[in-house]
């Protein structure tokens, strides 16, 4: 009994692991926008703590040290009877990410 419960707990623990890719860039500042993260590609300034989306399914956060933190979908794979289902890029991150679905 204990082994079955432990196995179930471990499976749910692994299932709840975020399937994502993250990165943090160096501080990005512009002299005309002190105290803000500056995105040189879009030419927009963002306040620390501000969260926004780029490239359809990437969440970007302006950190207190004026660096950008990026989170996007990670790579996933599935073995039969499971399969990878494409995400809906119209939804915000992480709801836009692909998922694994298994037949019963």
PASEKOL-73891 format. One line per field, with one value per residue: residue number from 1; z, y, x of N, C-alpha, C in turn; residue in three letters. Coordinates in steps of 0.2 Angstrom, whole numbers. Layout:
<torses>
num [NUM ...]
n_c3 [Z ...]
n_c2 [Y ...]
n_c1 [X ...]
ca_c3 [Z ...]
ca_c2 [Y ...]
ca_c1 [X ...]
c_c3 [Z ...]
c_c2 [Y ...]
c_c1 [X ...]
residu [ala ...]
</torses>
This chain:
<torses>
num [1 2 3 4 5 6 7 8 9 10 11 12 13 14 15 16 17 18 19 20 21 22 23 24 25 26 27 28 29 30 31 32 33 34 35 36 37 38 39 40 41 42 43 44 45 46 47 48 49 50 51 52 53 54 55 56 57 58 59 60 61 62 63 64 65 66 67 68 69 70 71 72 73 74 75 76 77 78 79 80 81 82 83 84 85 86 87 88 89 90 91 92 93 94 95 96 97 98 99 100 101 102 103 104]
n_c3 [0 4 -5 -17 -15 -13 -26 -34 -28 -32 -46 -48 -44 -54 -65 -62 -64 -72 -89 -96 -104 -98 -97 -92 -96 -97 -88 -95 -100 -104 -106 -107 -100 -85 -72 -77 -87 -103 -119 -133 -146 -148 -144 -132 -115 -99 -83 -67 -62 -71 -83 -98 -115 -129 -145 -147 -138 -127 -111 -103 -90 -82 -72 -55 -55 -67 -78 -90 -88 -96 -101 -109 -119 -116 -124 -128 -127 -132 -129 -137 -128 -128 -134 -142 -141 -150 -144 -141 -149 -147 -135 -118 -111 -99 -106 -119 -123 -130 -125 -117 -121 -116 -122 -114]
n_c2 [-6 6 8 10 22 30 29 35 48 52 52 62 72 73 75 88 96 110 112 120 133 144 160 172 188 200 216 228 244 261 277 287 282 280 268 259 244 242 238 235 231 233 246 250 255 247 245 239 223 223 213 205 200 192 187 178 167 169 174 189 196 211 213 218 221 227 218 207 193 178 167 152 140 123 110 95 78 63 46 32 26 40 57 72 87 101 118 132 147 158 160 166 164 152 144 143 134 118 102 86 72 58 43 33]
n_c1 [4 9 19 12 5 16 21 11 11 24 22 13 20 30 22 18 29 35 35 45 55 68 76 88 92 106 106 97 97 93 98 88 78 78 79 71 68 74 69 78 74 60 60 54 51 51 43 51 45 35 26 25 20 29 33 22 21 29 33 39 48 51 65 70 83 84 86 79 68 65 52 46 38 44 53 44 40 31 26 18 3 1 1 8 0 -3 -1 -12 -9 -15 -18 -13 4 6 -3 -3 6 11 4 4 -7 -15 -22 -35]
ca_c3 [0 5 -12 -22 -13 -15 -33 -36 -27 -37 -53 -49 -43 -60 -69 -60 -66 -77 -95 -99 -105 -95 -98 -90 -100 -93 -87 -102 -98 -109 -102 -107 -96 -79 -67 -81 -92 -110 -125 -139 -152 -148 -141 -126 -108 -94 -76 -63 -60 -77 -86 -105 -120 -135 -150 -146 -132 -122 -106 -101 -84 -80 -65 -51 -57 -74 -82 -92 -87 -101 -100 -114 -119 -117 -129 -124 -131 -129 -131 -137 -132 -127 -140 -141 -144 -151 -140 -145 -149 -146 -127 -115 -108 -102 -109 -126 -124 -131 -119 -118 -120 -117 -122 -109]
ca_c2 [0 12 9 12 29 34 30 40 55 54 53 68 77 74 78 95 100 115 110 127 135 150 163 179 192 205 222 232 251 266 283 291 279 277 264 254 239 244 233 239 228 236 253 251 254 243 246 233 219 222 207 206 194 193 181 174 162 170 179 192 200 216 212 224 223 229 213 203 186 175 160 150 133 119 104 89 72 58 39 29 29 47 61 79 91 108 123 138 153 164 160 168 159 145 141 142 128 111 97 78 69 51 39 28]
ca_c1 [0 14 23 7 4 22 22 6 14 30 20 10 26 34 17 17 35 34 38 46 62 69 82 88 97 109 102 96 95 93 99 82 73 82 75 67 71 73 69 80 71 54 61 50 54 46 45 52 39 30 26 22 21 32 33 16 21 35 32 45 47 57 67 72 90 83 87 73 68 60 49 43 37 50 52 41 39 27 27 11 -3 1 4 9 -5 -1 -4 -16 -5 -20 -19 -7 9 8 -9 -2 11 9 3 3 -13 -15 -29 -37]
c_c3 [0 -2 -17 -21 -15 -22 -36 -34 -31 -44 -53 -48 -50 -65 -68 -62 -72 -83 -98 -100 -102 -97 -94 -94 -95 -93 -94 -100 -104 -105 -102 -103 -90 -75 -71 -85 -99 -115 -131 -145 -153 -146 -136 -119 -103 -87 -72 -61 -66 -81 -93 -109 -126 -139 -148 -140 -128 -117 -104 -95 -84 -73 -61 -53 -64 -79 -85 -91 -92 -99 -106 -114 -120 -122 -125 -130 -128 -132 -132 -130 -131 -134 -138 -144 -144 -147 -144 -144 -147 -138 -124 -112 -101 -105 -116 -128 -126 -125 -122 -116 -121 -117 -116 -111]
c_c2 [6 13 12 20 33 35 35 47 57 55 60 74 78 77 86 99 104 113 117 128 142 153 170 183 197 212 226 239 255 273 288 288 276 273 259 250 242 239 237 237 232 244 255 250 251 244 239 230 219 216 208 200 196 187 176 170 163 176 182 196 205 215 218 226 226 224 210 196 183 168 158 143 129 114 98 84 67 51 36 26 37 51 68 83 99 113 128 144 159 165 163 163 158 141 140 137 122 107 90 76 62 48 34 21]
c_c1 [4 17 18 6 10 23 17 9 19 27 17 15 29 29 17 23 33 38 39 54 63 75 82 94 100 105 102 93 96 94 93 77 76 77 71 71 70 74 71 77 64 54 56 53 48 48 46 45 34 31 22 24 25 32 28 15 27 33 39 43 53 58 69 79 90 85 80 74 63 58 45 42 43 48 49 40 34 27 19 9 -3 3 4 3 -3 -4 -8 -12 -9 -20 -12 -2 6 3 -8 3 8 8 3 -3 -12 -22 -29 -37]
residu [unk unk unk unk unk unk unk unk unk unk unk unk unk unk unk unk unk unk unk unk unk unk unk unk unk unk unk unk unk unk unk unk unk unk unk unk unk unk unk unk unk unk unk unk unk unk unk unk unk unk unk unk unk unk unk unk unk unk unk unk unk unk unk unk unk unk unk unk unk unk unk unk unk unk unk unk unk unk unk unk unk unk unk unk unk unk unk unk unk unk unk unk unk unk unk unk unk unk unk unk unk unk unk unk]
</torses>
